[in-house]
Amino acid sequence: MNKPYDLEERTYLFAKNCRIYVRKLPKTISNLEDAKQLVRSSGSVGANYIEANEKLGDKDFLFRIKVSRKEAKESKYWIRLLQELNPDCAKSSLSLLEEADELRKIFSSIISKSST
């Protein structure tokens, strides 16, 4: 899959793909609760990135990017949990796990370059 260079678009697609993924999961109580958490955290990755780009200053920018990184880590947690508890849907979650980790690394790189 070609990944967009525009990080705003890439985070949007990540949130969208997480939502598509959770629609396919069996409707168990734990899946519904974990899916809600994934929907929140995956959407928050991009929302905080957009906020960072509308920064009120350098500290605000860095704070928002750190929140985006935190939300990417959290998304990875929920995806892993859903993946392990739903082996029939595990294949479709692999690309989401990979993307959550890549986004985390991108935000970590932004943080380290902005902190110097």
ABEGO torsion letter per residue (X at the ends): XBBBABAAAAAAAAAAAAAAAAAABBBBAAAAAAAAAAAAAAAAAAAAAAAAAABAEAAAAAAAAAAAAAAAAAAAAAAAAAAAABAAAAAAAAAAAAAAAAAAAAAAAAAAAAAX
